[in-house]
Amino acid sequence: MSIEILPARLANQIAAGEVVERPASVVKELVENSLDAGATRIQIDIERGGHKLIRIRDNGSGIAKEELTLALSRHATSKLKSLDDLENICSLGFRGEALASISSVSRLTLSSKPEQQEAAWQAFAQGRDMAVEVKPVAHPSGTTIEVKDLFFNTPARRKFLRTEKTEFSHIDELIKRIALSRFDVSITLTHNEKVVRQYRAKTDPAQAITRVAQVAGKAFAEQGLHIQSGEAGLQLHGWVLPVGSANTTQYTYVNNRMMRDKLILHAIRQAFEEVSGEQELPGFVIYIDIDPRQVDVNVHPAKHEVRFHQGRLVHDFILQAIKQVVVPLQAEFSNSSEANDNSPPVAAFNAHTTTSSEPFDYPKSSLQPSRSSSAHSTTYSGATQGAGNQQRAESRNYHDVNAFYQGVSEQQAHHFDNPAPFVQSGETQVSDTALRTVDIITIEQGACVFNDENQLYCSHFKYALADDWLAQIKEQGSLEGKALLLPVRVNVSKQDIELLATQQSWFTLLGFELLIEKQFVMVKKLPVCLYLLDVSAAVDALLDGCKAQLESIDQWLAWQVNVIPTRFYASKAFALQQTRLQNNAQTIERLREKAVKIDLKSYLAQFN
């Protein structure tokens, strides 16, 4: 057999087999085109479940007269121009196959008028010969597409269509999904000239829950736990129902694109299973916003699945974000309070600690370019249920997630780990007043040189840190902690859990925020001086401190000094603390206790 190029009509019909599965597929492709065109109002008219007619009318940018015929051609699109555009897809459609495929298996009429064009024009294509006829028509600004007699020229495909009721139910479900992807667009759906769905635009983010109630039900809106985590470049927000809820609404979106991706669903399911066991998955509406360059949407004919460039990281990000809402907080707090009954008293240090309800001050990630200024904190709303559900330990620790979001690398920790401008040899930029109070010259990595009674000494600021921290504890009740981007879960043994629980009050004084469960510790905050440590390393250090049977605040402060990473002394956080130390008259005394004299005679002899 000889090799021949397929006729255009046959090629389009083959492509239609992937794109046009049923009437709902046609609606999806056409509505997504309307959204890409910037439409704020979309009217969807269906007759006989889509068998007879599908009409999509919008107020988008429209199509110019000279491009109408080209729009019905295969591989013709305005959304891609180069490979770089393919790797940075921000539109819902991009292949340029939908209109050509639909027109090859139906009678398609395309009417459009751009705002700047004086008159509207209409293009008509009928499946068999694919000939396109263009003529003038009366039409407002925007586009209307009519698809009549779907599969009229492919009887084999028409036999696979279900009843009108079934096909319309698929369309109805599709419109619900689309309505939750774009709250700012008004959508009206009619069937056999009767209005079935009408979603009004919600431009105010606070009104988004109103549309959620329309789609998922009032009970979902009332019981849903709101979640918002991450930073520009990788964000997750939406609503999750408590464990045990019967609502079956389960929608996921990536960059406002409807998804049924296996990786996303696996992460969500694992989050619920690790918290509540293998129960039926409750309802959720989850939105993931990620840098388009970090995700490939060109992996499925219907674009239902995507491929993340850092799939494991995204998986663990979703897992941890969901778990911090799903974990029964009441059980955690009750366990914590019970563990604190026998803890050492802190009244002697004027400690007055409360549970903060303010959003976490998460560090900003610079992995992706910033695309928005949306909030990056995590918030909770609604009632948390399932307090008595038994927890299951993870099979592994998610150190890679913490390393990424905690900013351990140079790129991601730049906001926290910028070298202070005055840590240069022989220079200091502290005020003249500070220099007169304590004559200290900073060298590097916390080392310093000071003059006392015409004698030079070399020492290290770490010998003065404990006194400064103790003063802060007496003044503020505890040291300041810095919140992680996402709480990190670390598995520990039962014996270690008991050990940590008995010492938890000391951790609060030092700036830690821990939720201690039966088989794991959830770390939410670390002391500023330990923020650059891996979370698992910080927990191991805590366990070492507990096993050493430290029984006083002085001992715990000395422990904290010993576990400080070297990079802390080049950070802005230490720069602020250093300024306080240099203005403290007791600093010289503390530094001198461990100081080493600098013998200048050998150096001065060189000048004789």
ZAMI-591363 format. One line per field, with one value per residue (C-alpha): y, z, x; residue in three letters. Coordinates in Angstrom, 3 decimals. Each point is the difference from the previous one (the first is absolute). Layout:
ZAMI-591363
py = [Y:...]
pz = [Z:...]
px = [X:...]
residu = [ala:...]
This chain:
ZAMI-591363
py = [0.000:3.445:2.827:2.939:3.241:-0.125:2.311:3.029:-1.116:-3.462:1.421:2.327:-2.824:-2.073:2.952:0.379:-3.486:1.312:3.433:-0.539:-2.926:1.219:3.298:0.977:-0.104:2.526:2.281:-0.193:0.961:2.865:1.466:-0.122:1.938:2.602:0.322:0.349:2.779:1.980:-0.528:1.085:-1.297:-3.415:-1.351:-3.762:-1.317:-3.751:-1.864:-3.701:-0.602:1.445:-2.464:2.680:3.322:1.475:3.785:1.998:3.807:2.306:3.636:-0.715:1.618:-1.636:-1.167:2.283:-0.652:-1.000:-2.594:-1.766:-2.588:-0.494:-0.539:-3.129:-1.384:-2.618:1.103:3.647:1.970:3.471:-1.290:-1.401:1.430:-1.841:-2.826:2.456:0.657:-3.754:-0.252:2.923:-0.685:2.371:-0.642:-2.874:-0.918:-0.050:-2.856:1.558:-3.255:0.494:2.018:-2.027:-3.284:1.111:1.369:-3.326:-1.935:2.606:2.978:2.919:3.691:2.603:3.607:2.655:3.713:1.626:3.291:2.023:-1.661:1.772:-3.060:-3.599:-2.973:-3.626:-3.126:-3.249:-3.410:-3.333:-3.139:-2.016:2.322:2.532:2.902:3.309:2.652:3.555:2.559:3.123:-0.369:2.106:-0.697:1.989:0.175:-3.453:-3.482:-2.556:-3.604:-2.380:-3.709:-1.893:-3.702:-1.305:-3.115:0.239:-1.253:-2.630:-2.402:-2.332:2.767:1.073:-3.503:0.468:3.085:-0.561:1.352:3.728:0.001:-1.723:2.187:3.168:-1.171:-0.139:3.539:1.199:-1.489:1.605:3.451:-0.391:-0.635:2.963:2.249:-0.762:0.698:3.589:1.857:3.234:-1.339:-0.145:-3.323:-0.959:-3.528:-0.842:-3.320:-0.111:3.782:-0.336:1.605:-2.769:1.793:3.656:1.102:3.718:1.442:0.370:2.535:0.322:-2.947:0.100:-0.961:-3.095:-2.169:1.008:-1.718:-2.971:-0.310:0.113:-2.794:-2.232:0.755:2.163:-2.700:-0.022:3.766:-0.140:-2.967:0.524:0.755:2.752:-0.512:2.359:-0.893:0.766:2.910:1.453:-2.737:-2.790:0.619:-2.121:1.265:-1.206:-1.855:-3.433:-1.713:-1.584:-3.706:-2.037:2.444:-1.521:2.668:-1.464:3.261:-0.591:2.570:0.902:2.782:0.887:3.619:0.124:-3.039:-2.897:-3.034:-3.663:-0.490:-3.186:1.664:2.660:-2.477:-2.367:2.775:1.019:-3.605:-0.716:3.066:-1.194:-3.609:0.902:2.031:-1.952:-3.406:-1.521:1.689:1.309:3.115:3.139:2.866:2.658:2.836:0.556:2.599:-0.247:3.006:-0.819:1.646:-1.151:-0.886:-2.571:-2.003:-1.697:0.004:-1.588:-3.618:-0.928:0.478:1.483:1.804:-1.760:-0.871:1.911:-0.846:2.006:0.556:-0.502:-2.512:-1.271:3.492:0.957:-3.274:0.592:3.661:-0.984:-2.770:2.269:2.845:-2.257:-1.733:3.207:0.544:-3.611:-0.879:0.092:3.126:-0.529:-3.334:1.537:2.830:-2.316:-2.271:2.982:1.339:-3.400:-0.257:3.402:-0.900:-1.270:2.403:2.346:3.317:3.096:2.644:0.807:1.372:2.044:-2.298:0.587:-1.996:-0.099:-1.819:2.430:0.156:2.274:-1.346:-1.430:2.306:-2.370:0.613:0.934:-2.412:1.270:-3.221:1.440:3.576:1.787:0.262:1.344:1.635:-2.348:-1.001:-2.793:-0.892:-2.990:0.569:-2.218:0.517:-2.151:-2.667:-2.678:-3.445:-3.431:0.888:-3.582:-1.547:-2.016:1.337:-2.068:0.684:0.793:-2.482:2.671:3.542:2.747:1.560:1.028:2.143:1.695:0.563:1.650:2.257:0.714:1.565:-2.111:0.638:3.304:0.890:-0.686:1.323:3.310:1.878:-1.352:-0.641:3.207:0.843:2.997:3.028:0.433:-3.479:1.020:-0.243:3.143:1.876:0.691:1.945:0.140:3.441:2.069:-0.151:-3.771:0.061:2.345:-2.200:-3.232:0.241:-3.190:-0.754:-2.803:-2.379:-2.837:-2.936:1.570:0.523:3.423:2.075:2.491:2.312:-0.036:2.029:0.374:-3.755:-1.649:-3.134:-2.447:-1.615:-1.165:1.486:-3.393:0.503:2.993:-1.461:-1.862:3.135:1.936:-2.757:-0.243:3.732:-0.439:-2.854:2.096:2.897:-1.790:-3.364:-2.051:0.297:0.848:-2.945:0.066:-1.960:-2.577:0.358:-3.248:-1.953:-2.942:-3.383:-2.067:-3.577:-0.937:-2.990:-0.324:0.391:3.187:1.378:-0.422:1.624:3.022:0.400:0.333:2.828:1.862:3.122:0.587:-0.200:2.721:2.273:-0.541:0.901:-3.450:-0.753:-3.729:-2.165:-3.335:-3.017:-3.676:-0.880:3.268:3.607:2.813:2.899:3.371:2.468:-0.036:2.508:2.644:-1.122:-3.614:0.784:-1.102:-3.446:-2.936:-0.638:-3.608:1.122:2.509:-2.723:-2.308:2.791:0.510:-3.677:0.171:2.918:-1.899:-3.087:2.223:0.828:3.768:1.490:3.775:2.771:0.733:-3.557:0.096:3.339:-1.424:-2.993:2.310:1.884:-3.262:-1.097:3.313:-0.509:2.070:1.718:1.709:2.381:1.332:0.627:3.137:-1.541:-0.147:3.507:1.334:-1.965:1.152:3.621:-0.640:-1.750:2.852:2.411:-2.215:0.899:-3.607:-1.324:0.665:-1.889:-3.050:0.069:0.386:-3.207:-2.100:2.542:-0.583:2.738:1.213:0.315:3.159:0.024:-2.375:2.096:3.341:-1.290:-0.100:3.785:0.617]
pz = [0.000:-0.911:2.516:-0.668:1.769:1.539:-1.440:2.165:0.713:1.154:2.124:1.716:0.643:1.550:2.195:0.915:1.475:2.668:0.549:-0.557:2.115:0.665:0.027:3.324:-1.732:-2.557:2.728:1.861:-2.971:-1.068:3.491:0.572:-3.249:1.319:3.239:-1.912:-2.020:3.196:0.205:3.166:-1.084:-1.537:-1.137:-0.611:-1.766:-0.318:-1.842:0.422:2.154:-2.657:-2.698:-1.972:0.994:2.047:-0.051:1.843:0.033:1.691:0.164:-0.574:-2.350:-3.125:-3.251:-2.929:-3.373:-1.747:2.722:0.083:-2.609:1.562:3.412:-1.334:-1.361:1.820:2.121:-0.192:3.252:1.330:3.322:-1.015:-2.190:1.058:2.100:2.822:0.034:0.148:3.103:1.638:-0.739:1.788:-2.168:0.254:-3.685:-2.086:-2.558:-2.604:-0.591:1.664:-2.606:-2.910:1.717:1.005:-3.459:-1.560:1.877:0.119:-1.715:1.549:-0.299:1.335:0.344:1.412:0.261:1.631:1.784:-2.548:-3.035:-1.478:-1.086:1.082:-2.252:0.069:-1.083:-0.719:-0.335:-0.641:0.858:-3.215:-2.323:2.662:-2.321:1.875:-1.062:1.363:-0.073:1.929:2.973:2.740:3.220:3.050:1.053:0.946:-1.436:-0.450:-1.012:-0.942:-0.276:-1.579:-0.611:1.770:-1.691:-2.851:-2.428:2.301:0.901:1.922:2.450:0.308:1.193:3.087:1.171:3.028:0.722:-0.009:3.792:0.432:-2.486:1.522:3.480:-1.272:-1.344:3.257:2.006:-2.354:0.413:3.785:-0.249:-2.294:2.257:2.886:-2.126:-0.843:2.606:-2.004:-2.970:-0.277:-1.422:-1.045:-1.067:-1.692:-1.153:-2.456:0.520:3.789:2.309:2.020:1.493:0.447:1.683:0.515:-0.051:3.387:-0.366:3.752:1.357:3.171:-2.088:-1.472:2.671:-1.398:-3.309:1.846:1.811:-3.354:-1.449:2.949:2.275:3.044:2.340:-1.765:0.353:3.692:0.973:-2.343:1.565:-1.933:-0.783:-1.542:-0.065:-1.933:-1.791:-3.504:-2.273:1.944:1.862:1.164:1.104:0.147:2.320:1.617:1.842:3.406:0.241:-0.149:-2.113:-2.560:-2.712:-3.157:-1.665:-0.941:-2.372:-0.610:-2.145:-1.187:-1.123:-0.299:-2.278:0.942:0.995:0.845:0.463:1.721:1.908:1.500:0.963:1.505:2.184:1.220:0.676:1.852:2.182:1.107:0.462:2.163:2.278:0.130:-1.450:-3.122:0.137:-2.890:-1.436:0.955:-2.369:-0.999:-2.448:-0.392:-2.129:-0.761:-1.487:-1.350:-2.334:-3.503:-0.763:2.804:-1.418:-3.355:-1.057:-3.385:1.178:-0.452:-3.019:2.183:2.279:3.093:1.225:0.373:0.700:2.628:-0.483:3.760:0.558:3.363:1.399:-1.173:1.367:3.440:-0.043:-0.591:2.593:2.757:-0.876:0.201:3.185:1.945:-0.457:0.271:3.138:2.920:1.728:3.099:0.653:-0.447:2.365:2.616:-0.196:0.311:3.036:1.696:-0.662:1.558:3.337:1.375:-1.785:1.834:1.170:-2.026:2.287:1.276:-3.395:-0.401:-2.847:-1.284:-3.163:-2.037:-3.129:-2.884:-2.408:-2.433:-3.410:-0.157:-1.263:-2.650:-1.769:-3.617:-2.585:-2.985:-2.002:-2.406:-1.162:1.961:-1.886:2.652:3.363:1.475:3.602:0.840:3.415:1.039:1.514:1.394:0.084:0.894:2.598:0.295:0.496:0.636:3.165:1.143:-3.193:0.482:-1.699:-2.243:-0.315:-3.336:-1.595:-0.529:0.906:-2.549:0.362:-3.642:0.374:3.050:-1.622:-2.950:1.844:2.984:-2.266:0.606:-3.406:-0.857:-2.444:2.276:3.239:-1.466:1.829:3.340:-0.489:-1.593:1.513:2.240:-1.558:2.967:0.260:-1.970:1.472:1.728:-0.615:1.912:-0.942:3.385:1.384:1.648:3.210:0.019:-0.643:2.902:2.294:-0.902:-2.259:-2.062:-3.519:-1.785:-2.046:-1.500:0.997:3.416:0.870:1.286:1.354:2.842:1.979:3.781:1.943:-3.000:-0.552:-3.069:0.440:-2.467:0.924:-1.402:0.328:0.888:3.556:0.367:-1.670:2.999:2.173:-2.797:-0.482:3.722:0.075:-2.892:1.797:3.140:-2.063:-2.584:1.622:-2.666:-2.903:-3.418:-2.306:-3.803:-1.723:-2.663:-3.362:0.763:3.242:-0.304:1.469:1.497:1.102:3.407:2.272:2.797:2.643:-1.626:-0.224:3.765:0.547:-2.141:1.625:3.472:-1.128:-2.358:2.153:-0.424:-3.776:0.077:1.908:-2.595:-2.970:-1.184:-0.895:0.037:-0.218:1.602:-1.046:0.815:-2.776:-1.433:0.736:-2.145:-0.041:-0.787:1.254:0.683:1.991:-2.299:0.755:-1.014:-3.051:-2.463:1.569:-1.628:2.019:0.671:1.251:2.310:1.433:0.501:1.839:2.214:0.859:0.887:2.304:1.653:0.495:1.609:2.670:-0.280:2.865:-0.166:-2.504:0.184:-1.036:-2.869:-1.229:0.111:-1.988:-2.617:-0.375:-0.737:-2.777:-1.900:-3.638:-1.105:-2.719:2.612:0.781:-3.566:0.036:0.460:3.090:1.712:-1.201:1.974:3.085:-0.362:0.107:3.347:1.335:-0.959:1.921:3.078:2.589:1.180:-3.427:0.544:3.282:-1.637:-2.963:2.211:1.951:-3.028:-1.763:-1.231:0.286:-3.229:0.346:-1.864:0.898:-2.801:-2.532:1.311:-0.149:-3.774:-0.069:2.050]
px = [0.000:1.215:0.255:-2.300:-0.853:-3.472:-2.654:-0.692:-3.588:1.093:2.833:-2.439:-2.445:2.788:0.928:-3.654:0.106:2.373:-1.496:-3.743:-1.127:-3.551:-1.962:1.609:3.410:-1.221:-1.325:3.306:2.117:-2.250:-0.463:3.766:0.451:-2.435:1.944:3.272:-1.629:-0.604:-3.763:-1.785:-3.453:-0.577:-3.383:-0.241:-3.103:-0.537:-2.753:-0.731:3.049:2.301:-1.054:-1.850:1.611:2.825:0.232:2.675:-0.321:2.557:1.085:3.693:2.488:-1.466:1.622:0.803:-1.665:3.233:0.752:-3.373:0.918:3.417:-1.617:-1.712:3.257:1.993:2.968:-1.021:0.118:0.709:1.338:3.385:2.709:3.155:1.419:0.536:-3.766:-0.645:2.191:-1.807:-3.678:-2.364:-3.084:-2.471:0.240:3.156:0.006:-2.285:-1.908:-3.370:-1.918:1.346:-0.833:-3.495:-0.791:1.043:-2.722:-2.798:-1.552:1.858:-0.845:2.457:-1.213:2.292:0.678:3.017:-0.663:1.979:-1.652:-3.006:-1.989:-0.348:0.741:-1.006:1.861:-1.834:1.654:-1.631:1.814:0.437:1.910:1.097:-0.805:-0.316:-2.513:0.369:-2.818:-1.083:-2.325:-1.596:1.868:1.187:3.643:1.175:-0.374:-2.784:0.683:-2.815:0.633:-2.928:-0.549:3.075:1.452:-2.526:2.656:1.535:-2.844:2.302:0.868:-3.643:-0.962:2.177:-1.911:-2.215:-3.460:-0.705:-0.226:3.349:1.833:-1.408:1.005:3.596:-0.339:-1.528:2.873:2.497:-1.553:0.149:3.728:0.519:-2.077:2.371:3.068:-0.967:-2.022:0.234:-2.004:-3.797:-1.204:-3.520:-0.971:-3.301:-1.432:-2.859:-0.482:-0.280:2.564:1.657:3.036:0.763:3.215:0.490:3.503:1.700:2.781:0.506:2.069:-2.084:-3.056:1.630:-1.579:-3.408:0.715:1.489:-3.325:-1.837:2.101:0.851:-2.924:-0.616:1.291:3.393:0.330:-0.891:2.167:2.931:3.383:1.725:3.666:2.536:3.686:3.130:1.540:0.023:1.302:-1.708:-3.242:-2.893:-3.382:-3.559:-2.331:0.167:-2.841:0.653:0.671:-3.179:-2.031:-2.321:0.354:1.531:1.052:3.644:1.473:3.641:1.457:3.493:0.342:-3.816:0.026:-2.299:2.034:-0.436:3.711:1.183:2.830:-2.284:-2.701:2.571:1.422:-3.466:-1.032:3.250:-0.483:-3.425:1.110:2.990:-2.245:-3.239:0.751:-1.514:-3.359:-2.049:1.617:-1.988:-0.763:2.504:0.566:3.742:1.787:3.709:1.775:3.442:2.471:-1.078:3.614:-0.056:-2.913:-0.655:-3.660:0.654:-0.198:-3.672:-2.312:-2.739:2.518:-1.360:3.489:3.239:3.628:1.875:3.707:0.482:-2.749:1.209:0.298:-3.508:-1.385:1.500:-1.033:-3.644:0.252:1.292:-2.376:-3.051:1.150:0.373:-3.724:-1.123:2.000:-2.452:1.249:-2.071:1.673:3.408:-0.673:-1.473:3.030:2.273:-1.823:0.100:3.697:0.551:-1.595:3.304:2.312:2.409:-1.429:0.816:-1.437:3.469:0.894:-3.201:-1.054:-3.472:-0.613:-3.183:-0.997:0.202:-2.899:1.831:1.068:3.487:2.742:1.257:3.289:-0.257:1.311:1.955:-0.090:-2.538:-0.478:-2.670:-3.272:-2.330:-0.115:-2.545:0.207:2.366:-1.211:-2.031:-3.411:-2.667:-3.753:-2.953:-0.318:2.687:-1.450:1.349:1.878:-0.112:1.317:3.132:3.140:2.227:3.677:1.555:2.272:2.640:0.972:-0.422:3.404:0.181:-3.109:1.358:3.363:-1.688:-2.392:2.149:2.558:3.089:1.566:1.624:-2.748:-2.952:1.551:1.093:-2.746:1.190:3.684:1.308:3.371:-0.151:1.735:2.293:1.494:3.075:3.433:1.145:-3.247:-3.167:-3.084:-1.644:-0.582:2.732:-1.969:0.146:3.734:0.579:-2.109:1.753:3.039:-0.508:1.219:-1.863:2.141:-2.125:-2.250:-0.658:3.656:1.021:2.874:-0.315:2.246:0.051:2.554:2.287:0.008:-1.517:-2.082:-1.565:-3.313:-3.341:-3.479:-1.446:1.255:-2.355:-3.082:-1.429:-0.169:-1.685:-2.582:-0.670:-0.731:-2.463:-1.755:-0.415:-1.330:-2.172:-0.756:1.801:2.411:-1.343:-0.658:-0.027:-2.767:0.776:-1.642:-1.828:-0.050:2.390:-0.829:2.838:-0.531:1.431:-0.276:-2.544:2.717:1.280:-3.547:-0.372:3.371:-0.864:-3.402:1.496:2.290:-2.338:-0.278:3.739:-0.407:-2.640:2.357:2.724:-2.250:-1.130:-3.623:-0.637:-3.095:0.820:-2.060:0.271:2.413:1.275:0.868:-1.398:2.480:-1.584:2.621:3.712:2.060:1.429:3.550:-0.827:-2.118:2.680:0.193:-1.748:-3.155:0.896:3.424:-1.673:-2.277:2.979:1.802:-3.052:-0.004:3.701:-0.770:-2.828:2.210:2.641:-2.631:0.311:-1.988:0.460:-0.412:3.720:0.788:-2.471:1.368:3.510:-1.267:-1.493:3.265:1.805:-2.388:-0.047:1.100:2.985:-2.028:-2.137:2.880:-0.130:-3.742:-2.055:-1.569:3.383:0.828:-2.957:0.979:3.609:-1.112:-1.708:3.089:2.304:-2.176:-0.004:2.621:0.199:1.016:3.742:-0.147:-1.581:2.355:3.048:-0.793:0.992:2.192:3.525:2.641:1.554:3.799:0.935:3.688:0.982:-1.897:1.285:3.570:-0.273:-0.253:3.186]
residu = [met:ser:ile:glu:ile:leu:pro:ala:arg:leu:ala:asn:gln:ile:ala:ala:gly:glu:val:val:glu:arg:pro:ala:ser:val:val:lys:glu:leu:val:glu:asn:ser:leu:asp:ala:gly:ala:thr:arg:ile:gln:ile:asp:ile:glu:arg:gly:gly:his:lys:leu:ile:arg:ile:arg:asp:asn:gly:ser:gly:ile:ala:lys:glu:glu:leu:thr:leu:ala:leu:ser:arg:his:ala:thr:ser:lys:leu:lys:ser:leu:asp:asp:leu:glu:asn:ile:cys:ser:leu:gly:phe:arg:gly:glu:ala:leu:ala:ser:ile:ser:ser:val:ser:arg:leu:thr:leu:ser:ser:lys:pro:glu:gln:gln:glu:ala:ala:trp:gln:ala:phe:ala:gln:gly:arg:asp:met:ala:val:glu:val:lys:pro:val:ala:his:pro:ser:gly:thr:thr:ile:glu:val:lys:asp:leu:phe:phe:asn:thr:pro:ala:arg:arg:lys:phe:leu:arg:thr:glu:lys:thr:glu:phe:ser:his:ile:asp:glu:leu:ile:lys:arg:ile:ala:leu:ser:arg:phe:asp:val:ser:ile:thr:leu:thr:his:asn:glu:lys:val:val:arg:gln:tyr:arg:ala:lys:thr:asp:pro:ala:gln:ala:ile:thr:arg:val:ala:gln:val:ala:gly:lys:ala:phe:ala:glu:gln:gly:leu:his:ile:gln:ser:gly:glu:ala:gly:leu:gln:leu:his:gly:trp:val:leu:pro:val:gly:ser:ala:asn:thr:thr:gln:tyr:thr:tyr:val:asn:asn:arg:met:met:arg:asp:lys:leu:ile:leu:his:ala:ile:arg:gln:ala:phe:glu:glu:val:ser:gly:glu:gln:glu:leu:pro:gly:phe:val:ile:tyr:ile:asp:ile:asp:pro:arg:gln:val:asp:val:asn:val:his:pro:ala:lys:his:glu:val:arg:phe:his:gln:gly:arg:leu:val:his:asp:phe:ile:leu:gln:ala:ile:lys:gln:val:val:val:pro:leu:gln:ala:glu:phe:ser:asn:ser:ser:glu:ala:asn:asp:asn:ser:pro:pro:val:ala:ala:phe:asn:ala:his:thr:thr:thr:ser:ser:glu:pro:phe:asp:tyr:pro:lys:ser:ser:leu:gln:pro:ser:arg:ser:ser:ser:ala:his:ser:thr:thr:tyr:ser:gly:ala:thr:gln:gly:ala:gly:asn:gln:gln:arg:ala:glu:ser:arg:asn:tyr:his:asp:val:asn:ala:phe:tyr:gln:gly:val:ser:glu:gln:gln:ala:his:his:phe:asp:asn:pro:ala:pro:phe:val:gln:ser:gly:glu:thr:gln:val:ser:asp:thr:ala:leu:arg:thr:val:asp:ile:ile:thr:ile:glu:gln:gly:ala:cys:val:phe:asn:asp:glu:asn:gln:leu:tyr:cys:ser:his:phe:lys:tyr:ala:leu:ala:asp:asp:trp:leu:ala:gln:ile:lys:glu:gln:gly:ser:leu:glu:gly:lys:ala:leu:leu:leu:pro:val:arg:val:asn:val:ser:lys:gln:asp:ile:glu:leu:leu:ala:thr:gln:gln:ser:trp:phe:thr:leu:leu:gly:phe:glu:leu:leu:ile:glu:lys:gln:phe:val:met:val:lys:lys:leu:pro:val:cys:leu:tyr:leu:leu:asp:val:ser:ala:ala:val:asp:ala:leu:leu:asp:gly:cys:lys:ala:gln:leu:glu:ser:ile:asp:gln:trp:leu:ala:trp:gln:val:asn:val:ile:pro:thr:arg:phe:tyr:ala:ser:lys:ala:phe:ala:leu:gln:gln:thr:arg:leu:gln:asn:asn:ala:gln:thr:ile:glu:arg:leu:arg:glu:lys:ala:val:lys:ile:asp:leu:lys:ser:tyr:leu:ala:gln:phe:asn]
